Amino acid sequence: MARIKVDLHPIYNNSKAIDKALQDAFEEAIDCKIKEVEIIPGKGSGQLRKKVERFLQLPHIKSKYHRIENDSKNFGRLFVYFRFDK
């Protein structure tokens, strides 16, 4: 199964770049009908993860995905799943 992976470590201090990277990943997933996006905010202080969670709760973003799942083995990443009607 195809998966899009978004590592936010290189752009941790650039809010606009983070939003753009996440938005681009979502658009690519929807365009290519990829059902899973892996987002890696890292394990640091949690500020980047909070930024990602706020992004995912935006109404125009929340309507695009089906569910979010935290990785049980690594709390520094999360998975966003999409559902496409056949």
N, CA, C and O atoms as a CHARMM CRD file, in Angstrom:
* protein
*
  344
    1    1 MET  N      0.84000  -1.17400   0.00000 PROA 1      0.00000
    2    1 MET  CA     0.00000   0.00000   0.00000 PROA 1      0.00000
    3    1 MET  C      0.89000   1.24400   0.00000 PROA 1      0.00000
    4    1 MET  O      1.87000   1.32100   0.74000 PROA 1      0.00000
    5    2 ALA  N      0.53700   2.19300  -0.82500 PROA 2      0.00000
    6    2 ALA  CA     1.30400   3.43400  -0.91400 PROA 2      0.00000
    7    2 ALA  C      1.03200   4.31600   0.29300 PROA 2      0.00000
    8    2 ALA  O     -0.06000   4.30600   0.86200 PROA 2      0.00000
    9    3 ARG  N      2.04000   5.07100   0.66400 PROA 3      0.00000
   10    3 ARG  CA     1.94300   5.96000   1.81700 PROA 3      0.00000
   11    3 ARG  C      2.76500   7.20800   1.51700 PROA 3      0.00000
   12    3 ARG  O      3.83600   7.12800   0.91700 PROA 3      0.00000
   13    4 ILE  N      2.25900   8.34500   1.93500 PROA 4      0.00000
   14    4 ILE  CA     3.01500   9.58500   1.83000 PROA 4      0.00000
   15    4 ILE  C      3.62600   9.85300   3.19200 PROA 4      0.00000
   16    4 ILE  O      2.95200   9.76400   4.21900 PROA 4      0.00000
   17    5 LYS  N      4.91300  10.18300   3.18900 PROA 5      0.00000
   18    5 LYS  CA     5.62400  10.41800   4.43500 PROA 5      0.00000
   19    5 LYS  C      6.04500  11.88600   4.47900 PROA 5      0.00000
   20    5 LYS  O      6.68800  12.37800   3.55200 PROA 5      0.00000
   21    6 VAL  N      5.68000  12.58400   5.56000 PROA 6      0.00000
   22    6 VAL  CA     6.02500  13.99000   5.73200 PROA 6      0.00000
   23    6 VAL  C      6.86300  14.13200   7.00000 PROA 6      0.00000
   24    6 VAL  O      6.34400  14.02800   8.11100 PROA 6      0.00000
   25    7 ASP  N      8.16700  14.37100   6.82100 PROA 7      0.00000
   26    7 ASP  CA     9.06500  14.56800   7.95500 PROA 7      0.00000
   27    7 ASP  C      9.21500  16.07100   8.17300 PROA 7      0.00000
   28    7 ASP  O      9.70200  16.78200   7.29300 PROA 7      0.00000
   29    8 LEU  N      8.80300  16.54900   9.33000 PROA 8      0.00000
   30    8 LEU  CA     8.80500  17.98200   9.60900 PROA 8      0.00000
   31    8 LEU  C     10.06700  18.45500  10.33700 PROA 8      0.00000
   32    8 LEU  O     10.16800  19.63500  10.67400 PROA 8      0.00000
   33    9 HSD  N     11.01600  17.57600  10.58300 PROA 9      0.00000
   34    9 HSD  CA    12.24500  17.96300  11.27900 PROA 9      0.00000
   35    9 HSD  C     13.00400  19.08700  10.56500 PROA 9      0.00000
   36    9 HSD  O     13.42200  20.03400  11.23100 PROA 9      0.00000
   37   10 PRO  N     13.20000  19.03000   9.25800 PROA 10     0.00000
   38   10 PRO  CA    13.99500  20.07900   8.60100 PROA 10     0.00000
   39   10 PRO  C     13.34300  21.46700   8.62200 PROA 10     0.00000
   40   10 PRO  O     14.04000  22.47100   8.47300 PROA 10     0.00000
   41   11 ILE  N     12.03300  21.53900   8.80100 PROA 11     0.00000
   42   11 ILE  CA    11.34200  22.83100   8.74200 PROA 11     0.00000
   43   11 ILE  C     10.62800  23.15200  10.05300 PROA 11     0.00000
   44   11 ILE  O      9.61600  23.85300  10.05400 PROA 11     0.00000
   45   12 TYR  N     11.14500  22.64900  11.15400 PROA 12     0.00000
   46   12 TYR  CA    10.45700  22.77500  12.44500 PROA 12     0.00000
   47   12 TYR  C     10.20100  24.21400  12.87100 PROA 12     0.00000
   48   12 TYR  O      9.25900  24.46500  13.62100 PROA 12     0.00000
   49   13 ASN  N     11.01400  25.17000  12.41300 PROA 13     0.00000
   50   13 ASN  CA    10.86900  26.54400  12.87700 PROA 13     0.00000
   51   13 ASN  C     10.24300  27.47200  11.83400 PROA 13     0.00000
   52   13 ASN  O     10.32100  28.69300  11.97400 PROA 13     0.00000
   53   14 ASN  N      9.63100  26.91700  10.80400 PROA 14     0.00000
   54   14 ASN  CA     9.02900  27.72000   9.74700 PROA 14     0.00000
   55   14 ASN  C      7.55000  27.33200   9.62300 PROA 14     0.00000
   56   14 ASN  O      7.21100  26.34400   8.97100 PROA 14     0.00000
   57   15 SER  N      6.69500  28.10600  10.24200 PROA 15     0.00000
   58   15 SER  CA     5.27700  27.78000  10.31600 PROA 15     0.00000
   59   15 SER  C      4.61600  27.68500   8.93900 PROA 15     0.00000
   60   15 SER  O      3.81700  26.78100   8.69500 PROA 15     0.00000
   61   16 LYS  N      4.94400  28.60600   8.04700 PROA 16     0.00000
   62   16 LYS  CA     4.34600  28.58300   6.70600 PROA 16     0.00000
   63   16 LYS  C      4.79500  27.35600   5.92400 PROA 16     0.00000
   64   16 LYS  O      4.00500  26.77200   5.18100 PROA 16     0.00000
   65   17 ALA  N      6.05200  26.96100   6.08300 PROA 17     0.00000
   66   17 ALA  CA     6.56200  25.77800   5.38800 PROA 17     0.00000
   67   17 ALA  C      5.89700  24.50900   5.92000 PROA 17     0.00000
   68   17 ALA  O      5.63900  23.57600   5.16000 PROA 17     0.00000
   69   18 ILE  N      5.62300  24.47400   7.21800 PROA 18     0.00000
   70   18 ILE  CA     4.93700  23.32400   7.81500 PROA 18     0.00000
   71   18 ILE  C      3.53300  23.20100   7.23400 PROA 18     0.00000
   72   18 ILE  O      3.12000  22.12400   6.80300 PROA 18     0.00000
   73   19 ASP  N      2.79900  24.32400   7.22800 PROA 19     0.00000
   74   19 ASP  CA     1.44700  24.31600   6.66700 PROA 19     0.00000
   75   19 ASP  C      1.45700  23.90400   5.20100 PROA 19     0.00000
   76   19 ASP  O      0.60000  23.13500   4.76400 PROA 19     0.00000
   77   20 LYS  N      2.41900  24.41100   4.44200 PROA 20     0.00000
   78   20 LYS  CA     2.49800  24.08400   3.01400 PROA 20     0.00000
   79   20 LYS  C      2.81700  22.60300   2.81300 PROA 20     0.00000
   80   20 LYS  O      2.22100  21.95000   1.95600 PROA 20     0.00000
   81   21 ALA  N      3.74600  22.07900   3.59400 PROA 21     0.00000
   82   21 ALA  CA     4.11300  20.66400   3.47300 PROA 21     0.00000
   83   21 ALA  C      2.91600  19.76600   3.78600 PROA 21     0.00000
   84   21 ALA  O      2.67500  18.78500   3.08400 PROA 21     0.00000
   85   22 LEU  N      2.17500  20.09900   4.83100 PROA 22     0.00000
   86   22 LEU  CA     1.00500  19.29800   5.19500 PROA 22     0.00000
   87   22 LEU  C     -0.09200  19.42700   4.13700 PROA 22     0.00000
   88   22 LEU  O     -0.70200  18.43400   3.74100 PROA 22     0.00000
   89   23 GLN  N     -0.33500  20.65200   3.68700 PROA 23     0.00000
   90   23 GLN  CA    -1.36100  20.87500   2.66100 PROA 23     0.00000
   91   23 GLN  C     -1.00600  20.13100   1.37100 PROA 23     0.00000
   92   23 GLN  O     -1.86900  19.50000   0.76200 PROA 23     0.00000
   93   24 ASP  N      0.26000  20.20300   0.95600 PROA 24     0.00000
   94   24 ASP  CA     0.70000  19.50700  -0.26600 PROA 24     0.00000
   95   24 ASP  C      0.53700  17.99600  -0.12400 PROA 24     0.00000
   96   24 ASP  O      0.12700  17.32400  -1.07000 PROA 24     0.00000
   97   25 ALA  N      0.85400  17.46200   1.04900 PROA 25     0.00000
   98   25 ALA  CA     0.71500  16.02400   1.27800 PROA 25     0.00000
   99   25 ALA  C     -0.75000  15.60400   1.18200 PROA 25     0.00000
  100   25 ALA  O     -1.06600  14.56800   0.59700 PROA 25     0.00000
  101   26 PHE  N     -1.64500  16.41500   1.75800 PROA 26     0.00000
  102   26 PHE  CA    -3.07400  16.10300   1.70300 PROA 26     0.00000
  103   26 PHE  C     -3.58800  16.16800   0.27300 PROA 26     0.00000
  104   26 PHE  O     -4.34800  15.29800  -0.15300 PROA 26     0.00000
  105   27 GLU  N     -3.18200  17.18700  -0.46600 PROA 27     0.00000
  106   27 GLU  CA    -3.63000  17.31100  -1.85700 PROA 27     0.00000
  107   27 GLU  C     -3.13100  16.15100  -2.70000 PROA 27     0.00000
  108   27 GLU  O     -3.87200  15.61200  -3.52200 PROA 27     0.00000
  109   28 GLU  N     -1.86700  15.76300  -2.49800 PROA 28     0.00000
  110   28 GLU  CA    -1.31900  14.63000  -3.24900 PROA 28     0.00000
  111   28 GLU  C     -2.05100  13.34000  -2.89700 PROA 28     0.00000
  112   28 GLU  O     -2.34900  12.53700  -3.78200 PROA 28     0.00000
  113   29 ALA  N     -2.34000  13.13400  -1.62500 PROA 29     0.00000
  114   29 ALA  CA    -3.05600  11.93200  -1.19400 PROA 29     0.00000
  115   29 ALA  C     -4.44000  11.86900  -1.82900 PROA 29     0.00000
  116   29 ALA  O     -4.87300  10.80900  -2.28100 PROA 29     0.00000
  117   30 ILE  N     -5.12200  12.99200  -1.86200 PROA 30     0.00000
  118   30 ILE  CA    -6.46700  13.01200  -2.43700 PROA 30     0.00000
  119   30 ILE  C     -6.41900  12.83600  -3.95100 PROA 30     0.00000
  120   30 ILE  O     -7.21800  12.09100  -4.51700 PROA 30     0.00000
  121   31 ASP  N     -5.48300  13.52100  -4.60400 PROA 31     0.00000
  122   31 ASP  CA    -5.37200  13.41900  -6.06800 PROA 31     0.00000
  123   31 ASP  C     -5.00300  12.00800  -6.51400 PROA 31     0.00000
  124   31 ASP  O     -5.53400  11.51000  -7.50700 PROA 31     0.00000
  125   32 CYS  N     -4.09900  11.36600  -5.78600 PROA 32     0.00000
  126   32 CYS  CA    -3.62100  10.03600  -6.17200 PROA 32     0.00000
  127   32 CYS  C     -4.36400   8.91100  -5.46000 PROA 32     0.00000
  128   32 CYS  O     -4.05000   7.73600  -5.64800 PROA 32     0.00000
  129   33 LYS  N     -5.35100   9.27500  -4.64100 PROA 33     0.00000
  130   33 LYS  CA    -6.14300   8.31400  -3.87300 PROA 33     0.00000
  131   33 LYS  C     -5.26500   7.41900  -2.99600 PROA 33     0.00000
  132   33 LYS  O     -5.44100   6.20200  -2.94200 PROA 33     0.00000
  133   34 ILE  N     -4.32800   8.05200  -2.32200 PROA 34     0.00000
  134   34 ILE  CA    -3.47400   7.36700  -1.35800 PROA 34     0.00000
  135   34 ILE  C     -4.17400   7.42400  -0.01000 PROA 34     0.00000
  136   34 ILE  O     -4.58600   8.49700   0.43100 PROA 34     0.00000
  137   35 LYS  N     -4.30900   6.29700   0.63400 PROA 35     0.00000
  138   35 LYS  CA    -5.15100   6.20500   1.83000 PROA 35     0.00000
  139   35 LYS  C     -4.45300   6.54400   3.13100 PROA 35     0.00000
  140   35 LYS  O     -5.11400   6.64200   4.16400 PROA 35     0.00000
  141   36 GLU  N     -3.12900   6.72900   3.12100 PROA 36     0.00000
  142   36 GLU  CA    -2.41700   6.94300   4.37900 PROA 36     0.00000
  143   36 GLU  C     -1.32300   7.99700   4.21900 PROA 36     0.00000
  144   36 GLU  O     -0.53400   7.95200   3.27600 PROA 36     0.00000
  145   37 VAL  N     -1.28900   8.93900   5.14900 PROA 37     0.00000
  146   37 VAL  CA    -0.22300   9.93300   5.22500 PROA 37     0.00000
  147   37 VAL  C      0.42800   9.79500   6.59000 PROA 37     0.00000
  148   37 VAL  O     -0.24400   9.85900   7.61900 PROA 37     0.00000
  149   38 GLU  N      1.74200   9.60700   6.59000 PROA 38     0.00000
  150   38 GLU  CA     2.50700   9.50900   7.83300 PROA 38     0.00000
  151   38 GLU  C      3.14900  10.86600   8.09600 PROA 38     0.00000
  152   38 GLU  O      3.89600  11.37700   7.26200 PROA 38     0.00000
  153   39 ILE  N      2.85700  11.44600   9.25500 PROA 39     0.00000
  154   39 ILE  CA     3.41200  12.74700   9.62700 PROA 39     0.00000
  155   39 ILE  C      4.35800  12.53200  10.79700 PROA 39     0.00000
  156   39 ILE  O      3.98900  11.91400  11.79600 PROA 39     0.00000
  157   40 ILE  N      5.58600  13.04600  10.67100 PROA 40     0.00000
  158   40 ILE  CA     6.59700  12.86600  11.71000 PROA 40     0.00000
  159   40 ILE  C      6.95000  14.23000  12.30100 PROA 40     0.00000
  160   40 ILE  O      7.81600  14.93200  11.77900 PROA 40     0.00000
  161   41 PRO  N      6.27600  14.60400  13.39500 PROA 41     0.00000
  162   41 PRO  CA     6.64500  15.85200  14.05200 PROA 41     0.00000
  163   41 PRO  C      7.81000  15.67800  15.02700 PROA 41     0.00000
  164   41 PRO  O      8.40700  16.66900  15.44800 PROA 41     0.00000
  165   42 GLY  N      8.13600  14.46400  15.38400 PROA 42     0.00000
  166   42 GLY  CA     9.24300  14.19900  16.28700 PROA 42     0.00000
  167   42 GLY  C      8.80700  14.13800  17.74200 PROA 42     0.00000
  168   42 GLY  O      7.65000  14.39400  18.07400 PROA 42     0.00000
  169   43 LYS  N      9.75400  13.79400  18.59600 PROA 43     0.00000
  170   43 LYS  CA     9.45900  13.58200  20.01100 PROA 43     0.00000
  171   43 LYS  C      9.80200  14.78100  20.87900 PROA 43     0.00000
  172   43 LYS  O      9.50500  14.75100  22.07400 PROA 43     0.00000
  173   44 GLY  N     10.39800  15.81200  20.35800 PROA 44     0.00000
  174   44 GLY  CA    10.88000  16.97100  21.11600 PROA 44     0.00000
  175   44 GLY  C      9.95200  17.48000  22.20500 PROA 44     0.00000
  176   44 GLY  O      9.34400  16.68900  22.92500 PROA 44     0.00000
  177   45 SER  N      9.84000  18.78500  22.32600 PROA 45     0.00000
  178   45 SER  CA     9.05500  19.39500  23.40200 PROA 45     0.00000
  179   45 SER  C      7.55800  19.28200  23.16100 PROA 45     0.00000
  180   45 SER  O      6.77200  19.52500  24.07700 PROA 45     0.00000
  181   46 GLY  N      7.14600  18.91900  21.95300 PROA 46     0.00000
  182   46 GLY  CA     5.73500  18.74000  21.65600 PROA 46     0.00000
  183   46 GLY  C      5.09600  19.92300  20.95100 PROA 46     0.00000
  184   46 GLY  O      3.92500  19.85500  20.57800 PROA 46     0.00000
  185   47 GLN  N      5.83700  21.00000  20.76000 PROA 47     0.00000
  186   47 GLN  CA     5.27800  22.18000  20.11000 PROA 47     0.00000
  187   47 GLN  C      4.94200  21.91100  18.65300 PROA 47     0.00000
  188   47 GLN  O      3.90800  22.36300  18.16100 PROA 47     0.00000
  189   48 LEU  N      5.80400  21.17900  17.95900 PROA 48     0.00000
  190   48 LEU  CA     5.55000  20.86700  16.55500 PROA 48     0.00000
  191   48 LEU  C      4.35100  19.93700  16.42000 PROA 48     0.00000
  192   48 LEU  O      3.54500  20.08800  15.50100 PROA 48     0.00000
  193   49 ARG  N      4.23300  18.99100  17.31800 PROA 49     0.00000
  194   49 ARG  CA     3.07600  18.08700  17.30800 PROA 49     0.00000
  195   49 ARG  C      1.77900  18.86200  17.55200 PROA 49     0.00000
  196   49 ARG  O      0.76500  18.59500  16.90600 PROA 49     0.00000
  197   50 LYS  N      1.80800  19.81900  18.47800 PROA 50     0.00000
  198   50 LYS  CA     0.62800  20.64300  18.73100 PROA 50     0.00000
  199   50 LYS  C      0.25700  21.44900  17.49500 PROA 50     0.00000
  200   50 LYS  O     -0.92500  21.61500  17.19300 PROA 50     0.00000
  201   51 LYS  N      1.25400  21.94800  16.78200 PROA 51     0.00000
  202   51 LYS  CA     1.01600  22.70600  15.54800 PROA 51     0.00000
  203   51 LYS  C      0.32600  21.80300  14.51900 PROA 51     0.00000
  204   51 LYS  O     -0.62700  22.22100  13.86200 PROA 51     0.00000
  205   52 VAL  N      0.80800  20.57700  14.38500 PROA 52     0.00000
  206   52 VAL  CA     0.21100  19.62300  13.44300 PROA 52     0.00000
  207   52 VAL  C     -1.21800  19.29400  13.85500 PROA 52     0.00000
  208   52 VAL  O     -2.10800  19.23400  13.00600 PROA 52     0.00000
  209   53 GLU  N     -1.44500  19.08300  15.13800 PROA 53     0.00000
  210   53 GLU  CA    -2.79500  18.75500  15.61500 PROA 53     0.00000
  211   53 GLU  C     -3.76400  19.91600  15.40200 PROA 53     0.00000
  212   53 GLU  O     -4.93000  19.69500  15.07200 PROA 53     0.00000
  213   54 ARG  N     -3.29500  21.14600  15.58800 PROA 54     0.00000
  214   54 ARG  CA    -4.14700  22.31100  15.30200 PROA 54     0.00000
  215   54 ARG  C     -4.47500  22.38400  13.81600 PROA 54     0.00000
  216   54 ARG  O     -5.60500  22.70000  13.44200 PROA 54     0.00000
  217   55 PHE  N     -3.48700  22.09100  12.96500 PROA 55     0.00000
  218   55 PHE  CA    -3.71100  22.07500  11.52100 PROA 55     0.00000
  219   55 PHE  C     -4.77000  21.03600  11.15800 PROA 55     0.00000
  220   55 PHE  O     -5.66100  21.30900  10.35300 PROA 55     0.00000
  221   56 LEU  N     -4.67400  19.85300  11.74900 PROA 56     0.00000
  222   56 LEU  CA    -5.60800  18.77400  11.42800 PROA 56     0.00000
  223   56 LEU  C     -7.02200  19.06000  11.91300 PROA 56     0.00000
  224   56 LEU  O     -7.97600  18.46400  11.41200 PROA 56     0.00000
  225   57 GLN  N     -7.17400  19.96100  12.87800 PROA 57     0.00000
  226   57 GLN  CA    -8.50400  20.28800  13.39700 PROA 57     0.00000
  227   57 GLN  C     -9.17900  21.44200  12.65300 PROA 57     0.00000
  228   57 GLN  O    -10.32800  21.77200  12.94700 PROA 57     0.00000
  229   58 LEU  N     -8.48900  22.05300  11.70300 PROA 58     0.00000
  230   58 LEU  CA    -9.11800  23.10700  10.90600 PROA 58     0.00000
  231   58 LEU  C    -10.29500  22.51600  10.13400 PROA 58     0.00000
  232   58 LEU  O    -10.17900  21.42500   9.57500 PROA 58     0.00000
  233   59 PRO  N    -11.42800  23.22300  10.09800 PROA 59     0.00000
  234   59 PRO  CA   -12.63800  22.65300   9.46900 PROA 59     0.00000
  235   59 PRO  C    -12.44600  22.21900   8.01200 PROA 59     0.00000
  236   59 PRO  O    -12.94900  21.16800   7.61400 PROA 59     0.00000
  237   60 HSD  N    -11.73000  23.00900   7.21700 PROA 60     0.00000
  238   60 HSD  CA   -11.55200  22.64100   5.80700 PROA 60     0.00000
  239   60 HSD  C    -10.57100  21.48100   5.62700 PROA 60     0.00000
  240   60 HSD  O    -10.56700  20.83900   4.57600 PROA 60     0.00000
  241   61 ILE  N     -9.75400  21.20600   6.61900 PROA 61     0.00000
  242   61 ILE  CA    -8.84200  20.06000   6.57400 PROA 61     0.00000
  243   61 ILE  C     -9.52200  18.82700   7.15400 PROA 61     0.00000
  244   61 ILE  O     -9.41000  17.73100   6.60500 PROA 61     0.00000
  245   62 LYS  N    -10.22300  19.01100   8.26000 PROA 62     0.00000
  246   62 LYS  CA   -10.86900  17.89100   8.95300 PROA 62     0.00000
  247   62 LYS  C    -11.87100  17.17300   8.05700 PROA 62     0.00000
  248   62 LYS  O    -12.06600  15.96500   8.19200 PROA 62     0.00000
  249   63 SER  N    -12.50300  17.89800   7.15100 PROA 63     0.00000
  250   63 SER  CA   -13.49000  17.28300   6.26700 PROA 63     0.00000
  251   63 SER  C    -12.85500  16.39800   5.19600 PROA 63     0.00000
  252   63 SER  O    -13.55900  15.63800   4.53100 PROA 63     0.00000
  253   64 LYS  N    -11.54000  16.48400   5.02000 PROA 64     0.00000
  254   64 LYS  CA   -10.86400  15.72400   3.96300 PROA 64     0.00000
  255   64 LYS  C    -10.44400  14.32200   4.38600 PROA 64     0.00000
  256   64 LYS  O    -10.39300  13.42000   3.55000 PROA 64     0.00000
  257   65 TYR  N    -10.14200  14.12100   5.66700 PROA 65     0.00000
  258   65 TYR  CA    -9.63200  12.81900   6.09400 PROA 65     0.00000
  259   65 TYR  C    -10.67000  12.06300   6.91900 PROA 65     0.00000
  260   65 TYR  O    -11.65500  12.62900   7.39200 PROA 65     0.00000
  261   66 HSD  N    -10.41300  10.76800   7.07400 PROA 66     0.00000
  262   66 HSD  CA   -11.33300   9.88400   7.78000 PROA 66     0.00000
  263   66 HSD  C    -10.99800   9.79400   9.27000 PROA 66     0.00000
  264   66 HSD  O    -11.87700   9.96300  10.11600 PROA 66     0.00000
  265   67 ARG  N     -9.72300   9.52500   9.59300 PROA 67     0.00000
  266   67 ARG  CA    -9.34300   9.37100  10.99800 PROA 67     0.00000
  267   67 ARG  C     -7.84900   9.60600  11.18000 PROA 67     0.00000
  268   67 ARG  O     -7.07100   9.56500  10.22600 PROA 67     0.00000
  269   68 ILE  N     -7.47300   9.85200  12.42800 PROA 68     0.00000
  270   68 ILE  CA    -6.07400  10.02600  12.81400 PROA 68     0.00000
  271   68 ILE  C     -5.73700   8.92200  13.80100 PROA 68     0.00000
  272   68 ILE  O     -6.54900   8.57200  14.65800 PROA 68     0.00000
  273   69 GLU  N     -4.53900   8.37900  13.67500 PROA 69     0.00000
  274   69 GLU  CA    -4.09900   7.32500  14.58800 PROA 69     0.00000
  275   69 GLU  C     -2.68700   7.63300  15.06300 PROA 69     0.00000
  276   69 GLU  O     -1.80300   7.90400  14.25000 PROA 69     0.00000
  277   70 ASN  N     -2.47200   7.59300  16.36500 PROA 70     0.00000
  278   70 ASN  CA    -1.13200   7.76500  16.92300 PROA 70     0.00000
  279   70 ASN  C     -0.39900   6.44200  16.84000 PROA 70     0.00000
  280   70 ASN  O     -0.99000   5.37900  17.03300 PROA 70     0.00000
  281   71 ASP  N      0.88700   6.51100  16.55100 PROA 71     0.00000
  282   71 ASP  CA     1.69600   5.29600  16.50600 PROA 71     0.00000
  283   71 ASP  C      1.90200   4.80700  17.93200 PROA 71     0.00000
  284   71 ASP  O      2.38900   5.55000  18.78500 PROA 71     0.00000
  285   72 SER  N      1.53400   3.56600  18.18600 PROA 72     0.00000
  286   72 SER  CA     1.61400   3.02300  19.54100 PROA 72     0.00000
  287   72 SER  C      3.05700   2.79000  19.98900 PROA 72     0.00000
  288   72 SER  O      3.33200   2.78300  21.18800 PROA 72     0.00000
  289   73 LYS  N      3.97200   2.60000  19.05600 PROA 73     0.00000
  290   73 LYS  CA     5.35500   2.31900  19.40600 PROA 73     0.00000
  291   73 LYS  C      6.23500   3.56800  19.38900 PROA 73     0.00000
  292   73 LYS  O      7.30300   3.58300  20.00100 PROA 73     0.00000
  293   74 ASN  N      5.79000   4.61000  18.69200 PROA 74     0.00000
  294   74 ASN  CA     6.61100   5.80800  18.53900 PROA 74     0.00000
  295   74 ASN  C      5.69800   7.02400  18.59500 PROA 74     0.00000
  296   74 ASN  O      5.01000   7.32300  17.61900 PROA 74     0.00000
  297   75 PHE  N      5.68100   7.72900  19.72500 PROA 75     0.00000
  298   75 PHE  CA     4.76700   8.85500  19.85900 PROA 75     0.00000
  299   75 PHE  C      5.22500  10.07200  19.05400 PROA 75     0.00000
  300   75 PHE  O      4.56800  11.11200  19.08700 PROA 75     0.00000
  301   76 GLY  N      6.33500   9.95800  18.33900 PROA 76     0.00000
  302   76 GLY  CA     6.83600  11.04500  17.50500 PROA 76     0.00000
  303   76 GLY  C      6.27900  11.03100  16.09600 PROA 76     0.00000
  304   76 GLY  O      6.74700  11.78800  15.24600 PROA 76     0.00000
  305   77 ARG  N      5.29500  10.19100  15.82800 PROA 77     0.00000
  306   77 ARG  CA     4.67100  10.19000  14.50500 PROA 77     0.00000
  307   77 ARG  C      3.19700   9.83200  14.62600 PROA 77     0.00000
  308   77 ARG  O      2.76100   9.20900  15.59500 PROA 77     0.00000
  309   78 LEU  N      2.45000  10.24200  13.61800 PROA 78     0.00000
  310   78 LEU  CA     1.03500   9.90700  13.57300 PROA 78     0.00000
  311   78 LEU  C      0.62600   9.63800  12.13700 PROA 78     0.00000
  312   78 LEU  O      1.29600  10.04500  11.18800 PROA 78     0.00000
  313   79 PHE  N     -0.48200   8.94700  12.00800 PROA 79     0.00000
  314   79 PHE  CA    -0.97900   8.55000  10.70100 PROA 79     0.00000
  315   79 PHE  C     -2.34300   9.17900  10.47100 PROA 79     0.00000
  316   79 PHE  O     -3.18600   9.20500  11.36800 PROA 79     0.00000
  317   80 VAL  N     -2.55200   9.68400   9.26800 PROA 80     0.00000
  318   80 VAL  CA    -3.83400  10.24400   8.87100 PROA 80     0.00000
  319   80 VAL  C     -4.36000   9.35200   7.75900 PROA 80     0.00000
  320   80 VAL  O     -3.67000   9.11500   6.76700 PROA 80     0.00000
  321   81 TYR  N     -5.58400   8.85700   7.92600 PROA 81     0.00000
  322   81 TYR  CA    -6.17000   7.93800   6.95500 PROA 81     0.00000
  323   81 TYR  C     -7.30000   8.62000   6.18500 PROA 81     0.00000
  324   81 TYR  O     -8.07000   9.40500   6.73800 PROA 81     0.00000
  325   82 PHE  N     -7.37300   8.30100   4.91100 PROA 82     0.00000
  326   82 PHE  CA    -8.40000   8.82200   4.03500 PROA 82     0.00000
  327   82 PHE  C     -9.31500   7.69200   3.58600 PROA 82     0.00000
  328   82 PHE  O     -8.88700   6.54200   3.48700 PROA 82     0.00000
  329   83 ARG  N    -10.54700   8.01200   3.32200 PROA 83     0.00000
  330   83 ARG  CA   -11.49800   7.03500   2.80100 PROA 83     0.00000
  331   83 ARG  C    -12.01500   7.59100   1.47700 PROA 83     0.00000
  332   83 ARG  O    -12.49500   8.72200   1.40200 PROA 83     0.00000
  333   84 PHE  N    -11.90700   6.77500   0.44600 PROA 84     0.00000
  334   84 PHE  CA   -12.38700   7.16700  -0.87500 PROA 84     0.00000
  335   84 PHE  C    -13.52300   6.26300  -1.28000 PROA 84     0.00000
  336   84 PHE  O    -13.41300   5.04100  -1.19100 PROA 84     0.00000
  337   85 ASP  N    -14.61700   6.85600  -1.72700 PROA 85     0.00000
  338   85 ASP  CA   -15.75000   6.07500  -2.19200 PROA 85     0.00000
  339   85 ASP  C    -15.42100   5.49000  -3.55100 PROA 85     0.00000
  340   85 ASP  O    -14.75300   6.11800  -4.37200 PROA 85     0.00000
  341   86 LYS  N    -15.89500   4.28600  -3.77200 PROA 86     0.00000
  342   86 LYS  CA   -15.58600   3.60000  -5.02600 PROA 86     0.00000
  343   86 LYS  C    -16.54600   3.98700  -6.11200 PROA 86     0.00000
  344   86 LYS  O    -16.43300   3.50200  -7.23800 PROA 86     0.00000
